[in-house]
Every structure is written in C-alpha cells, then in structure tokens.
C-alpha cells in the first residue's frame, strides 16, 4: 500500500523549497549563450596574443587558458551527445 502512495518526481520538476526562484517564474539555464560565450572568450584569449609583450610568459598563460576553455567546450559537446535522455 505504501508503494502506491509514493510518486516518482520527473527530472524537470523543481521544488520551490530547493530553488525559491521556481515559485515566481522561469527557472533554468542559458546553455546556448553559455557555449557561445565560451567560444568567444577562447577567441579573445588567442587574439590577445597580438601585442607588445616583453617576454613569452603572458603568451603561455593565454594559450593554456584558451586551450583549457576549448577542451571544456569539447568535453561539453561530447557529454551532451552521449548523455542519457530522460
């Protein structure tokens, strides 16, 4: 009898006790804008290589950050393609 009283929550339901903003309006993320901002930021990192640098320390930091951002974006693409659909 107790098993029938328990209802399974779907993955998209948000409990207002967990997220108070769900009570008064839209609750979600901006996945496309986040990805676009990531690609834009990576491009800006590589564009900042052009300049009057005294040594290559700045270049190394910019390249590592740009490659790290791109690696994260590629990981996100792979994760979205292989994720379990609900």
N, CA, C and O atoms as a Maestro MAE file, in Angstrom:
{
 s_m_m2io_version
 :::
 2.0.0
}

f_m_ct {
 s_m_title
 :::
 protein
 m_atom[344] {
  # First column is atom index #
  i_m_mmod_type
  r_m_x_coord
  r_m_y_coord
  r_m_z_coord
  i_m_residue_number
  s_m_chain_name
  s_m_pdb_residue_name
  s_m_pdb_atom_name
  i_m_atomic_number
  :::
  1 25 0.813 -1.183 0.000 1 A "UNK " " N  " 7
  2 3 0.000 0.000 0.000 1 A "UNK " " CA " 6
  3 2 0.863 1.256 0.000 1 A "UNK " " C  " 6
  4 15 0.539 2.235 -0.672 1 A "UNK " " O  " 8
  5 25 1.939 1.231 0.737 2 A "UNK " " N  " 7
  6 3 2.774 2.421 0.823 2 A "UNK " " CA " 6
  7 2 3.440 2.718 -0.511 2 A "UNK " " C  " 6
  8 15 3.721 3.881 -0.803 2 A "UNK " " O  " 8
  9 25 3.700 1.709 -1.327 3 A "UNK " " N  " 7
  10 3 4.345 1.910 -2.627 3 A "UNK " " CA " 6
  11 2 3.474 2.696 -3.593 3 A "UNK " " C  " 6
  12 15 3.986 3.414 -4.451 3 A "UNK " " O  " 8
  13 25 2.143 2.561 -3.455 4 A "UNK " " N  " 7
  14 3 1.253 3.278 -4.350 4 A "UNK " " CA " 6
  15 2 1.163 4.760 -3.997 4 A "UNK " " C  " 6
  16 15 0.875 5.587 -4.861 4 A "UNK " " O  " 8
  17 25 1.402 5.089 -2.768 5 A "UNK " " N  " 7
  18 3 1.306 6.482 -2.342 5 A "UNK " " CA " 6
  19 2 2.534 7.293 -2.747 5 A "UNK " " C  " 6
  20 15 2.474 8.521 -2.802 5 A "UNK " " O  " 8
  21 25 3.636 6.623 -3.028 6 A "UNK " " N  " 7
  22 3 4.859 7.323 -3.391 6 A "UNK " " CA " 6
  23 2 4.831 7.614 -4.887 6 A "UNK " " C  " 6
  24 15 4.652 6.715 -5.708 6 A "UNK " " O  " 8
  25 25 5.010 8.884 -5.221 7 A "UNK " " N  " 7
  26 3 5.046 9.265 -6.625 7 A "UNK " " CA " 6
  27 2 6.470 9.621 -7.008 7 A "UNK " " C  " 6
  28 15 7.196 10.254 -6.242 7 A "UNK " " O  " 8
  29 25 6.850 9.211 -8.186 8 A "UNK " " N  " 7
  30 3 8.194 9.489 -8.664 8 A "UNK " " CA " 6
  31 2 8.217 10.873 -9.307 8 A "UNK " " C  " 6
  32 15 7.384 11.189 -10.156 8 A "UNK " " O  " 8
  33 25 9.175 11.684 -8.893 9 A "UNK " " N  " 7
  34 3 9.321 13.015 -9.480 9 A "UNK " " CA " 6
  35 2 10.056 12.911 -10.808 9 A "UNK " " C  " 6
  36 15 10.977 12.109 -10.959 9 A "UNK " " O  " 8
  37 25 9.646 13.721 -11.754 10 A "UNK " " N  " 7
  38 3 10.380 13.763 -13.012 10 A "UNK " " CA " 6
  39 2 11.611 14.623 -12.833 10 A "UNK " " C  " 6
  40 15 11.694 15.401 -11.882 10 A "UNK " " O  " 8
  41 25 12.569 14.491 -13.738 11 A "UNK " " N  " 7
  42 3 13.823 15.217 -13.626 11 A "UNK " " CA " 6
  43 2 13.682 16.713 -13.826 11 A "UNK " " C  " 6
  44 15 14.549 17.468 -13.385 11 A "UNK " " O  " 8
  45 25 12.612 17.171 -14.482 12 A "UNK " " N  " 7
  46 3 12.492 18.591 -14.779 12 A "UNK " " CA " 6
  47 2 11.737 19.370 -13.707 12 A "UNK " " C  " 6
  48 15 11.742 20.601 -13.718 12 A "UNK " " O  " 8
  49 25 11.090 18.666 -12.783 13 A "UNK " " N  " 7
  50 3 10.372 19.370 -11.723 13 A "UNK " " CA " 6
  51 2 11.353 19.966 -10.725 13 A "UNK " " C  " 6
  52 15 12.326 19.328 -10.323 13 A "UNK " " O  " 8
  53 25 11.076 21.198 -10.338 14 A "UNK " " N  " 7
  54 3 11.915 21.881 -9.367 14 A "UNK " " CA " 6
  55 2 11.061 22.189 -8.151 14 A "UNK " " C  " 6
  56 15 9.996 22.796 -8.259 14 A "UNK " " O  " 8
  57 25 11.536 21.769 -7.012 15 A "UNK " " N  " 7
  58 3 10.820 22.013 -5.773 15 A "UNK " " CA " 6
  59 2 11.112 23.434 -5.290 15 A "UNK " " C  " 6
  60 15 12.280 23.792 -5.137 15 A "UNK " " O  " 8
  61 25 10.081 24.258 -5.044 16 A "UNK " " N  " 7
  62 3 10.321 25.627 -4.575 16 A "UNK " " CA " 6
  63 2 11.085 25.698 -3.258 16 A "UNK " " C  " 6
  64 15 11.689 26.726 -2.948 16 A "UNK " " O  " 8
  65 25 11.066 24.622 -2.484 17 A "UNK " " N  " 7
  66 3 11.867 24.619 -1.249 17 A "UNK " " CA " 6
  67 2 13.356 24.546 -1.560 17 A "UNK " " C  " 6
  68 15 14.181 25.080 -0.819 17 A "UNK " " O  " 8
  69 25 13.698 23.873 -2.676 18 A "UNK " " N  " 7
  70 3 15.106 23.787 -3.084 18 A "UNK " " CA " 6
  71 2 15.547 25.036 -3.836 18 A "UNK " " C  " 6
  72 15 16.652 25.535 -3.625 18 A "UNK " " O  " 8
  73 25 14.696 25.532 -4.700 19 A "UNK " " N  " 7
  74 3 15.002 26.699 -5.528 19 A "UNK " " CA " 6
  75 2 13.864 27.702 -5.386 19 A "UNK " " C  " 6
  76 15 12.850 27.572 -6.072 19 A "UNK " " O  " 8
  77 25 14.001 28.688 -4.525 20 A "UNK " " N  " 7
  78 3 12.905 29.639 -4.292 20 A "UNK " " CA " 6
  79 2 12.475 30.394 -5.552 20 A "UNK " " C  " 6
  80 15 11.314 30.790 -5.655 20 A "UNK " " O  " 8
  81 25 13.374 30.602 -6.502 21 A "UNK " " N  " 7
  82 3 13.018 31.349 -7.708 21 A "UNK " " CA " 6
  83 2 12.035 30.592 -8.597 21 A "UNK " " C  " 6
  84 15 11.379 31.209 -9.436 21 A "UNK " " O  " 8
  85 25 11.914 29.274 -8.439 22 A "UNK " " N  " 7
  86 3 10.985 28.496 -9.250 22 A "UNK " " CA " 6
  87 2 9.542 28.851 -8.925 22 A "UNK " " C  " 6
  88 15 8.645 28.641 -9.742 22 A "UNK " " O  " 8
  89 25 9.321 29.382 -7.747 23 A "UNK " " N  " 7
  90 3 7.960 29.729 -7.334 23 A "UNK " " CA " 6
  91 2 7.421 30.947 -8.082 23 A "UNK " " C  " 6
  92 15 6.219 31.021 -8.333 23 A "UNK " " O  " 8
  93 25 8.278 31.902 -8.446 24 A "UNK " " N  " 7
  94 3 7.804 33.138 -9.039 24 A "UNK " " CA " 6
  95 2 8.090 33.276 -10.528 24 A "UNK " " C  " 6
  96 15 7.755 34.300 -11.123 24 A "UNK " " O  " 8
  97 25 8.699 32.273 -11.139 25 A "UNK " " N  " 7
  98 3 8.902 32.414 -12.572 25 A "UNK " " CA " 6
  99 2 9.778 31.342 -13.170 25 A "UNK " " C  " 6
  100 15 9.960 30.255 -12.621 25 A "UNK " " O  " 8
  101 25 10.314 31.698 -14.323 26 A "UNK " " N  " 7
  102 3 11.123 30.766 -15.090 26 A "UNK " " CA " 6
  103 2 12.359 30.372 -14.308 26 A "UNK " " C  " 6
  104 15 12.984 31.193 -13.638 26 A "UNK " " O  " 8
  105 25 12.701 29.083 -14.409 27 A "UNK " " N  " 7
  106 3 13.875 28.576 -13.711 27 A "UNK " " CA " 6
  107 2 14.647 27.704 -14.678 27 A "UNK " " C  " 6
  108 15 14.167 26.650 -15.096 27 A "UNK " " O  " 8
  109 25 15.821 28.133 -15.026 28 A "UNK " " N  " 7
  110 3 16.608 27.338 -15.956 28 A "UNK " " CA " 6
  111 2 17.963 27.960 -16.201 28 A "UNK " " C  " 6
  112 15 18.401 28.847 -15.468 28 A "UNK " " O  " 8
  113 25 18.622 27.483 -17.247 29 A "UNK " " N  " 7
  114 3 19.943 27.979 -17.591 29 A "UNK " " CA " 6
  115 2 19.926 28.491 -19.027 29 A "UNK " " C  " 6
  116 15 18.919 28.380 -19.727 29 A "UNK " " O  " 8
  117 25 21.033 29.042 -19.445 30 A "UNK " " N  " 7
  118 3 21.192 29.536 -20.809 30 A "UNK " " CA " 6
  119 2 22.288 28.729 -21.496 30 A "UNK " " C  " 6
  120 15 23.402 29.229 -21.651 30 A "UNK " " O  " 8
  121 25 22.004 27.490 -21.914 31 A "UNK " " N  " 7
  122 3 23.077 26.639 -22.437 31 A "UNK " " CA " 6
  123 2 23.690 27.166 -23.733 31 A "UNK " " C  " 6
  124 15 24.908 27.105 -23.899 31 A "UNK " " O  " 8
  125 25 22.881 27.678 -24.647 32 A "UNK " " N  " 7
  126 3 23.438 28.167 -25.909 32 A "UNK " " CA " 6
  127 2 24.268 29.422 -25.688 32 A "UNK " " C  " 6
  128 15 25.340 29.571 -26.273 32 A "UNK " " O  " 8
  129 25 23.780 30.316 -24.853 33 A "UNK " " N  " 7
  130 3 24.522 31.550 -24.579 33 A "UNK " " CA " 6
  131 2 25.816 31.245 -23.822 33 A "UNK " " C  " 6
  132 15 26.832 31.904 -24.043 33 A "UNK " " O  " 8
  133 25 25.785 30.261 -22.940 34 A "UNK " " N  " 7
  134 3 26.984 29.887 -22.198 34 A "UNK " " CA " 6
  135 2 28.040 29.330 -23.135 34 A "UNK " " C  " 6
  136 15 29.217 29.670 -23.017 34 A "UNK " " O  " 8
  137 25 27.628 28.475 -24.067 35 A "UNK " " N  " 7
  138 3 28.582 27.912 -25.028 35 A "UNK " " CA " 6
  139 2 29.124 28.992 -25.957 35 A "UNK " " C  " 6
  140 15 30.319 29.010 -26.251 35 A "UNK " " O  " 8
  141 25 28.263 29.889 -26.420 36 A "UNK " " N  " 7
  142 3 28.714 30.974 -27.290 36 A "UNK " " CA " 6
  143 2 29.706 31.877 -26.549 36 A "UNK " " C  " 6
  144 15 30.707 32.301 -27.128 36 A "UNK " " O  " 8
  145 25 29.439 32.167 -25.296 37 A "UNK " " N  " 7
  146 3 30.358 32.984 -24.507 37 A "UNK " " CA " 6
  147 2 31.695 32.269 -24.317 37 A "UNK " " C  " 6
  148 15 32.743 32.914 -24.291 37 A "UNK " " O  " 8
  149 25 31.666 30.957 -24.185 38 A "UNK " " N  " 7
  150 3 32.906 30.191 -24.047 38 A "UNK " " CA " 6
  151 2 33.756 30.267 -25.300 38 A "UNK " " C  " 6
  152 15 34.965 30.487 -25.220 38 A "UNK " " O  " 8
  153 25 33.128 30.086 -26.468 39 A "UNK " " N  " 7
  154 3 33.877 30.181 -27.728 39 A "UNK " " CA " 6
  155 2 34.405 31.593 -27.941 39 A "UNK " " C  " 6
  156 15 35.529 31.773 -28.410 39 A "UNK " " O  " 8
  157 25 33.603 32.592 -27.598 40 A "UNK " " N  " 7
  158 3 34.035 33.986 -27.732 40 A "UNK " " CA " 6
  159 2 35.226 34.263 -26.819 40 A "UNK " " C  " 6
  160 15 36.189 34.906 -27.236 40 A "UNK " " O  " 8
  161 25 35.169 33.788 -25.591 41 A "UNK " " N  " 7
  162 3 36.258 34.002 -24.640 41 A "UNK " " CA " 6
  163 2 37.540 33.317 -25.104 41 A "UNK " " C  " 6
  164 15 38.626 33.881 -24.968 41 A "UNK " " O  " 8
  165 25 37.426 32.112 -25.648 42 A "UNK " " N  " 7
  166 3 38.607 31.414 -26.154 42 A "UNK " " CA " 6
  167 2 39.217 32.186 -27.326 42 A "UNK " " C  " 6
  168 15 40.439 32.296 -27.423 42 A "UNK " " O  " 8
  169 25 38.380 32.719 -28.210 43 A "UNK " " N  " 7
  170 3 38.887 33.501 -29.341 43 A "UNK " " CA " 6
  171 2 39.590 34.768 -28.854 43 A "UNK " " C  " 6
  172 15 40.633 35.146 -29.388 43 A "UNK " " O  " 8
  173 25 39.021 35.418 -27.845 44 A "UNK " " N  " 7
  174 3 39.643 36.626 -27.297 44 A "UNK " " CA " 6
  175 2 40.993 36.290 -26.667 44 A "UNK " " C  " 6
  176 15 41.935 37.077 -26.767 44 A "UNK " " O  " 8
  177 25 41.094 35.143 -26.027 45 A "UNK " " N  " 7
  178 3 42.377 34.738 -25.442 45 A "UNK " " CA " 6
  179 2 43.460 34.659 -26.515 45 A "UNK " " C  " 6
  180 15 44.587 35.108 -26.305 45 A "UNK " " O  " 8
  181 25 43.111 34.086 -27.665 46 A "UNK " " N  " 7
  182 3 44.107 33.960 -28.730 46 A "UNK " " CA " 6
  183 2 44.354 35.296 -29.426 46 A "UNK " " C  " 6
  184 15 45.463 35.540 -29.901 46 A "UNK " " O  " 8
  185 25 43.355 36.158 -29.496 47 A "UNK " " N  " 7
  186 3 43.561 37.486 -30.082 47 A "UNK " " CA " 6
  187 2 44.463 38.352 -29.200 47 A "UNK " " C  " 6
  188 15 45.158 39.233 -29.704 47 A "UNK " " O  " 8
  189 25 44.455 38.110 -27.905 48 A "UNK " " N  " 7
  190 3 45.313 38.877 -27.008 48 A "UNK " " CA " 6
  191 2 46.786 38.499 -27.143 48 A "UNK " " C  " 6
  192 15 47.643 39.145 -26.540 48 A "UNK " " O  " 8
  193 25 47.094 37.462 -27.925 49 A "UNK " " N  " 7
  194 3 48.494 37.126 -28.185 49 A "UNK " " CA " 6
  195 2 49.164 38.205 -29.033 49 A "UNK " " C  " 6
  196 15 50.384 38.366 -29.001 49 A "UNK " " O  " 8
  197 25 48.351 38.940 -29.791 50 A "UNK " " N  " 7
  198 3 48.880 40.029 -30.616 50 A "UNK " " CA " 6
  199 2 49.069 41.235 -29.707 50 A "UNK " " C  " 6
  200 15 48.110 41.723 -29.109 50 A "UNK " " O  " 8
  201 25 50.289 41.710 -29.605 51 A "UNK " " N  " 7
  202 3 50.529 42.853 -28.746 51 A "UNK " " CA " 6
  203 2 51.997 43.052 -28.475 51 A "UNK " " C  " 6
  204 15 52.853 42.372 -29.041 51 A "UNK " " O  " 8
  205 25 52.269 43.984 -27.609 52 A "UNK " " N  " 7
  206 3 53.655 44.312 -27.281 52 A "UNK " " CA " 6
  207 2 54.075 43.605 -25.992 52 A "UNK " " C  " 6
  208 15 54.115 44.208 -24.919 52 A "UNK " " O  " 8
  209 25 54.380 42.344 -26.119 53 A "UNK " " N  " 7
  210 3 54.773 41.542 -24.964 53 A "UNK " " CA " 6
  211 2 56.283 41.588 -24.812 53 A "UNK " " C  " 6
  212 15 57.017 41.477 -25.794 53 A "UNK " " O  " 8
  213 25 56.742 41.750 -23.590 54 A "UNK " " N  " 7
  214 3 58.177 41.774 -23.305 54 A "UNK " " CA " 6
  215 2 58.766 40.356 -23.326 54 A "UNK " " C  " 6
  216 15 59.861 40.139 -23.844 54 A "UNK " " O  " 8
  217 25 58.039 39.412 -22.768 55 A "UNK " " N  " 7
  218 3 58.523 38.036 -22.753 55 A "UNK " " CA " 6
  219 2 57.361 37.108 -23.114 55 A "UNK " " C  " 6
  220 15 56.269 37.580 -23.429 55 A "UNK " " O  " 8
  221 25 57.582 35.827 -23.071 56 A "UNK " " N  " 7
  222 3 56.575 34.857 -23.512 56 A "UNK " " CA " 6
  223 2 55.739 34.286 -22.378 56 A "UNK " " C  " 6
  224 15 54.931 33.387 -22.611 56 A "UNK " " O  " 8
  225 25 55.908 34.775 -21.171 57 A "UNK " " N  " 7
  226 3 55.133 34.261 -20.048 57 A "UNK " " CA " 6
  227 2 53.646 34.528 -20.254 57 A "UNK " " C  " 6
  228 15 52.810 33.659 -20.009 57 A "UNK " " O  " 8
  229 25 53.323 35.746 -20.709 58 A "UNK " " N  " 7
  230 3 51.916 36.080 -20.967 58 A "UNK " " CA " 6
  231 2 51.334 35.194 -22.060 58 A "UNK " " C  " 6
  232 15 50.184 34.764 -21.978 58 A "UNK " " O  " 8
  233 25 52.143 34.925 -23.090 59 A "UNK " " N  " 7
  234 3 51.673 34.086 -24.191 59 A "UNK " " CA " 6
  235 2 51.345 32.675 -23.715 59 A "UNK " " C  " 6
  236 15 50.342 32.091 -24.124 59 A "UNK " " O  " 8
  237 25 52.193 32.134 -22.851 60 A "UNK " " N  " 7
  238 3 51.971 30.776 -22.338 60 A "UNK " " CA " 6
  239 2 50.672 30.730 -21.535 60 A "UNK " " C  " 6
  240 15 49.874 29.806 -21.685 60 A "UNK " " O  " 8
  241 25 50.468 31.729 -20.688 61 A "UNK " " N  " 7
  242 3 49.253 31.761 -19.870 61 A "UNK " " CA " 6
  243 2 48.014 31.874 -20.759 61 A "UNK " " C  " 6
  244 15 47.029 31.169 -20.537 61 A "UNK " " O  " 8
  245 25 48.053 32.756 -21.765 62 A "UNK " " N  " 7
  246 3 46.902 32.922 -22.651 62 A "UNK " " CA " 6
  247 2 46.620 31.646 -23.448 62 A "UNK " " C  " 6
  248 15 45.462 31.265 -23.618 62 A "UNK " " O  " 8
  249 25 47.658 30.996 -23.927 63 A "UNK " " N  " 7
  250 3 47.469 29.762 -24.700 63 A "UNK " " CA " 6
  251 2 46.901 28.660 -23.811 63 A "UNK " " C  " 6
  252 15 45.984 27.950 -24.223 63 A "UNK " " O  " 8
  253 25 47.430 28.509 -22.604 64 A "UNK " " N  " 7
  254 3 46.932 27.460 -21.697 64 A "UNK " " CA " 6
  255 2 45.465 27.715 -21.346 64 A "UNK " " C  " 6
  256 15 44.660 26.783 -21.347 64 A "UNK " " O  " 8
  257 25 45.113 28.965 -21.047 65 A "UNK " " N  " 7
  258 3 43.712 29.275 -20.722 65 A "UNK " " CA " 6
  259 2 42.796 29.052 -21.920 65 A "UNK " " C  " 6
  260 15 41.712 28.488 -21.774 65 A "UNK " " O  " 8
  261 25 43.223 29.492 -23.106 66 A "UNK " " N  " 7
  262 3 42.408 29.302 -24.309 66 A "UNK " " CA " 6
  263 2 42.193 27.832 -24.634 66 A "UNK " " C  " 6
  264 15 41.079 27.413 -24.949 66 A "UNK " " O  " 8
  265 25 43.259 27.057 -24.555 67 A "UNK " " N  " 7
  266 3 43.150 25.612 -24.827 67 A "UNK " " CA " 6
  267 2 42.292 24.938 -23.753 67 A "UNK " " C  " 6
  268 15 41.527 24.023 -24.056 67 A "UNK " " O  " 8
  269 25 42.416 25.385 -22.510 68 A "UNK " " N  " 7
  270 3 41.584 24.823 -21.433 68 A "UNK " " CA " 6
  271 2 40.103 25.092 -21.658 68 A "UNK " " C  " 6
  272 15 39.265 24.216 -21.445 68 A "UNK " " O  " 8
  273 25 39.787 26.310 -22.089 69 A "UNK " " N  " 7
  274 3 38.382 26.640 -22.369 69 A "UNK " " CA " 6
  275 2 37.856 25.800 -23.523 69 A "UNK " " C  " 6
  276 15 36.743 25.278 -23.458 69 A "UNK " " O  " 8
  277 25 38.659 25.667 -24.586 70 A "UNK " " N  " 7
  278 3 38.239 24.854 -25.731 70 A "UNK " " CA " 6
  279 2 38.078 23.394 -25.330 70 A "UNK " " C  " 6
  280 15 37.139 22.733 -25.775 70 A "UNK " " O  " 8
  281 25 38.972 22.884 -24.503 71 A "UNK " " N  " 7
  282 3 38.847 21.495 -24.036 71 A "UNK " " CA " 6
  283 2 37.556 21.313 -23.246 71 A "UNK " " C  " 6
  284 15 36.874 20.299 -23.398 71 A "UNK " " O  " 8
  285 25 37.219 22.281 -22.409 72 A "UNK " " N  " 7
  286 3 35.961 22.196 -21.664 72 A "UNK " " CA " 6
  287 2 34.746 22.240 -22.578 72 A "UNK " " C  " 6
  288 15 33.768 21.529 -22.348 72 A "UNK " " O  " 8
  289 25 34.803 23.067 -23.608 73 A "UNK " " N  " 7
  290 3 33.679 23.135 -24.557 73 A "UNK " " CA " 6
  291 2 33.543 21.843 -25.352 73 A "UNK " " C  " 6
  292 15 32.431 21.372 -25.590 73 A "UNK " " O  " 8
  293 25 34.669 21.269 -25.762 74 A "UNK " " N  " 7
  294 3 34.614 19.998 -26.495 74 A "UNK " " CA " 6
  295 2 34.117 18.870 -25.595 74 A "UNK " " C  " 6
  296 15 33.379 17.996 -26.049 74 A "UNK " " O  " 8
  297 25 34.513 18.883 -24.328 75 A "UNK " " N  " 7
  298 3 34.006 17.899 -23.374 75 A "UNK " " CA " 6
  299 2 32.488 18.053 -23.218 75 A "UNK " " C  " 6
  300 15 31.767 17.059 -23.135 75 A "UNK " " O  " 8
  301 25 32.008 19.295 -23.177 76 A "UNK " " N  " 7
  302 3 30.569 19.539 -23.063 76 A "UNK " " CA " 6
  303 2 29.827 19.017 -24.287 76 A "UNK " " C  " 6
  304 15 28.749 18.438 -24.151 76 A "UNK " " O  " 8
  305 25 30.388 19.213 -25.485 77 A "UNK " " N  " 7
  306 3 29.763 18.689 -26.705 77 A "UNK " " CA " 6
  307 2 29.685 17.170 -26.634 77 A "UNK " " C  " 6
  308 15 28.643 16.586 -26.930 77 A "UNK " " O  " 8
  309 25 30.785 16.529 -26.241 78 A "UNK " " N  " 7
  310 3 30.811 15.061 -26.139 78 A "UNK " " CA " 6
  311 2 29.816 14.566 -25.095 78 A "UNK " " C  " 6
  312 15 29.123 13.573 -25.313 78 A "UNK " " O  " 8
  313 25 29.747 15.264 -23.955 79 A "UNK " " N  " 7
  314 3 28.836 14.858 -22.870 79 A "UNK " " CA " 6
  315 2 27.383 14.988 -23.303 79 A "UNK " " C  " 6
  316 15 26.564 14.125 -22.985 79 A "UNK " " O  " 8
  317 25 27.051 16.059 -24.028 80 A "UNK " " N  " 7
  318 3 25.674 16.233 -24.472 80 A "UNK " " CA " 6
  319 2 25.263 15.185 -25.496 80 A "UNK " " C  " 6
  320 15 24.110 14.753 -25.518 80 A "UNK " " O  " 8
  321 25 26.200 14.775 -26.341 81 A "UNK " " N  " 7
  322 3 25.872 13.768 -27.367 81 A "UNK " " CA " 6
  323 2 25.697 12.385 -26.783 81 A "UNK " " C  " 6
  324 15 24.931 11.581 -27.314 81 A "UNK " " O  " 8
  325 25 26.395 12.093 -25.697 82 A "UNK " " N  " 7
  326 3 26.334 10.749 -25.125 82 A "UNK " " CA " 6
  327 2 25.537 10.685 -23.831 82 A "UNK " " C  " 6
  328 15 25.542 9.662 -23.148 82 A "UNK " " O  " 8
  329 25 24.854 11.769 -23.492 83 A "UNK " " N  " 7
  330 3 24.124 11.771 -22.225 83 A "UNK " " CA " 6
  331 2 22.861 10.925 -22.333 83 A "UNK " " C  " 6
  332 15 22.337 10.693 -23.423 83 A "UNK " " O  " 8
  333 25 22.400 10.485 -21.210 84 A "UNK " " N  " 7
  334 3 21.173 9.713 -21.161 84 A "UNK " " CA " 6
  335 2 20.004 10.648 -21.314 84 A "UNK " " C  " 6
  336 15 19.947 11.688 -20.657 84 A "UNK " " O  " 8
  337 25 19.087 10.301 -22.157 85 A "UNK " " N  " 7
  338 3 17.892 11.122 -22.377 85 A "UNK " " CA " 6
  339 2 16.814 10.705 -21.401 85 A "UNK " " C  " 6
  340 15 16.586 9.515 -21.179 85 A "UNK " " O  " 8
  341 25 16.147 11.699 -20.815 86 A "UNK " " N  " 7
  342 3 15.091 11.378 -19.858 86 A "UNK " " CA " 6
  343 2 13.739 11.568 -20.469 86 A "UNK " " C  " 6
  344 15 12.725 11.344 -19.808 86 A "UNK " " O  " 8
  :::
 }
 m_bond[343] {
  # First column is bond index #
  i_m_from
  i_m_to
  i_m_order
  :::
  1 1 2 1
  2 2 3 1
  3 3 4 2
  4 3 5 1
  5 5 6 1
  6 6 7 1
  7 7 8 2
  8 7 9 1
  9 9 10 1
  10 10 11 1
  11 11 12 2
  12 11 13 1
  13 13 14 1
  14 14 15 1
  15 15 16 2
  16 15 17 1
  17 17 18 1
  18 18 19 1
  19 19 20 2
  20 19 21 1
  21 21 22 1
  22 22 23 1
  23 23 24 2
  24 23 25 1
  25 25 26 1
  26 26 27 1
  27 27 28 2
  28 27 29 1
  29 29 30 1
  30 30 31 1
  31 31 32 2
  32 31 33 1
  33 33 34 1
  34 34 35 1
  35 35 36 2
  36 35 37 1
  37 37 38 1
  38 38 39 1
  39 39 40 2
  40 39 41 1
  41 41 42 1
  42 42 43 1
  43 43 44 2
  44 43 45 1
  45 45 46 1
  46 46 47 1
  47 47 48 2
  48 47 49 1
  49 49 50 1
  50 50 51 1
  51 51 52 2
  52 51 53 1
  53 53 54 1
  54 54 55 1
  55 55 56 2
  56 55 57 1
  57 57 58 1
  58 58 59 1
  59 59 60 2
  60 59 61 1
  61 61 62 1
  62 62 63 1
  63 63 64 2
  64 63 65 1
  65 65 66 1
  66 66 67 1
  67 67 68 2
  68 67 69 1
  69 69 70 1
  70 70 71 1
  71 71 72 2
  72 71 73 1
  73 73 74 1
  74 74 75 1
  75 75 76 2
  76 75 77 1
  77 77 78 1
  78 78 79 1
  79 79 80 2
  80 79 81 1
  81 81 82 1
  82 82 83 1
  83 83 84 2
  84 83 85 1
  85 85 86 1
  86 86 87 1
  87 87 88 2
  88 87 89 1
  89 89 90 1
  90 90 91 1
  91 91 92 2
  92 91 93 1
  93 93 94 1
  94 94 95 1
  95 95 96 2
  96 95 97 1
  97 97 98 1
  98 98 99 1
  99 99 100 2
  100 99 101 1
  101 101 102 1
  102 102 103 1
  103 103 104 2
  104 103 105 1
  105 105 106 1
  106 106 107 1
  107 107 108 2
  108 107 109 1
  109 109 110 1
  110 110 111 1
  111 111 112 2
  112 111 113 1
  113 113 114 1
  114 114 115 1
  115 115 116 2
  116 115 117 1
  117 117 118 1
  118 118 119 1
  119 119 120 2
  120 119 121 1
  121 121 122 1
  122 122 123 1
  123 123 124 2
  124 123 125 1
  125 125 126 1
  126 126 127 1
  127 127 128 2
  128 127 129 1
  129 129 130 1
  130 130 131 1
  131 131 132 2
  132 131 133 1
  133 133 134 1
  134 134 135 1
  135 135 136 2
  136 135 137 1
  137 137 138 1
  138 138 139 1
  139 139 140 2
  140 139 141 1
  141 141 142 1
  142 142 143 1
  143 143 144 2
  144 143 145 1
  145 145 146 1
  146 146 147 1
  147 147 148 2
  148 147 149 1
  149 149 150 1
  150 150 151 1
  151 151 152 2
  152 151 153 1
  153 153 154 1
  154 154 155 1
  155 155 156 2
  156 155 157 1
  157 157 158 1
  158 158 159 1
  159 159 160 2
  160 159 161 1
  161 161 162 1
  162 162 163 1
  163 163 164 2
  164 163 165 1
  165 165 166 1
  166 166 167 1
  167 167 168 2
  168 167 169 1
  169 169 170 1
  170 170 171 1
  171 171 172 2
  172 171 173 1
  173 173 174 1
  174 174 175 1
  175 175 176 2
  176 175 177 1
  177 177 178 1
  178 178 179 1
  179 179 180 2
  180 179 181 1
  181 181 182 1
  182 182 183 1
  183 183 184 2
  184 183 185 1
  185 185 186 1
  186 186 187 1
  187 187 188 2
  188 187 189 1
  189 189 190 1
  190 190 191 1
  191 191 192 2
  192 191 193 1
  193 193 194 1
  194 194 195 1
  195 195 196 2
  196 195 197 1
  197 197 198 1
  198 198 199 1
  199 199 200 2
  200 199 201 1
  201 201 202 1
  202 202 203 1
  203 203 204 2
  204 203 205 1
  205 205 206 1
  206 206 207 1
  207 207 208 2
  208 207 209 1
  209 209 210 1
  210 210 211 1
  211 211 212 2
  212 211 213 1
  213 213 214 1
  214 214 215 1
  215 215 216 2
  216 215 217 1
  217 217 218 1
  218 218 219 1
  219 219 220 2
  220 219 221 1
  221 221 222 1
  222 222 223 1
  223 223 224 2
  224 223 225 1
  225 225 226 1
  226 226 227 1
  227 227 228 2
  228 227 229 1
  229 229 230 1
  230 230 231 1
  231 231 232 2
  232 231 233 1
  233 233 234 1
  234 234 235 1
  235 235 236 2
  236 235 237 1
  237 237 238 1
  238 238 239 1
  239 239 240 2
  240 239 241 1
  241 241 242 1
  242 242 243 1
  243 243 244 2
  244 243 245 1
  245 245 246 1
  246 246 247 1
  247 247 248 2
  248 247 249 1
  249 249 250 1
  250 250 251 1
  251 251 252 2
  252 251 253 1
  253 253 254 1
  254 254 255 1
  255 255 256 2
  256 255 257 1
  257 257 258 1
  258 258 259 1
  259 259 260 2
  260 259 261 1
  261 261 262 1
  262 262 263 1
  263 263 264 2
  264 263 265 1
  265 265 266 1
  266 266 267 1
  267 267 268 2
  268 267 269 1
  269 269 270 1
  270 270 271 1
  271 271 272 2
  272 271 273 1
  273 273 274 1
  274 274 275 1
  275 275 276 2
  276 275 277 1
  277 277 278 1
  278 278 279 1
  279 279 280 2
  280 279 281 1
  281 281 282 1
  282 282 283 1
  283 283 284 2
  284 283 285 1
  285 285 286 1
  286 286 287 1
  287 287 288 2
  288 287 289 1
  289 289 290 1
  290 290 291 1
  291 291 292 2
  292 291 293 1
  293 293 294 1
  294 294 295 1
  295 295 296 2
  296 295 297 1
  297 297 298 1
  298 298 299 1
  299 299 300 2
  300 299 301 1
  301 301 302 1
  302 302 303 1
  303 303 304 2
  304 303 305 1
  305 305 306 1
  306 306 307 1
  307 307 308 2
  308 307 309 1
  309 309 310 1
  310 310 311 1
  311 311 312 2
  312 311 313 1
  313 313 314 1
  314 314 315 1
  315 315 316 2
  316 315 317 1
  317 317 318 1
  318 318 319 1
  319 319 320 2
  320 319 321 1
  321 321 322 1
  322 322 323 1
  323 323 324 2
  324 323 325 1
  325 325 326 1
  326 326 327 1
  327 327 328 2
  328 327 329 1
  329 329 330 1
  330 330 331 1
  331 331 332 2
  332 331 333 1
  333 333 334 1
  334 334 335 1
  335 335 336 2
  336 335 337 1
  337 337 338 1
  338 338 339 1
  339 339 340 2
  340 339 341 1
  341 341 342 1
  342 342 343 1
  343 343 344 2
  :::
 }
}
